[in-house]
Amino acid sequence: MKFSTKTMVNEVEKVEGVVAGRIVNEPKLLTGREGKKDVAYFTVANNLPSEAVFYEVTVIGDQVKRVEKLAKGSVVAVKGEFGTREHEGKTYETLLASSVEKLA
């Protein structure tokens, strides 16, 4: 499930919203300065009836503590800024998370 809103910031379109779905891989936590885990990556599938859409999620800062408790298969709601990235001719949906909530 995806809910989003579009706004213009300095003549650039900004898309923010929420994705709810299941984590499809084990979250990867990276240790930064001072030995703190301050970046996490995982993928969420929104599981729409017609076709699943996968979002590559990046979590930075305090929300990483919540990601530490998540695992593959967890149902989550992720709020943040949507974007895309391209690699080898494929376009990937991305989400820079501002909040992560476990739903089930």
Order of alpha helices (4+ residues) and beta strands (2+ residues): beta-beta-beta-beta-beta-alpha-beta-beta
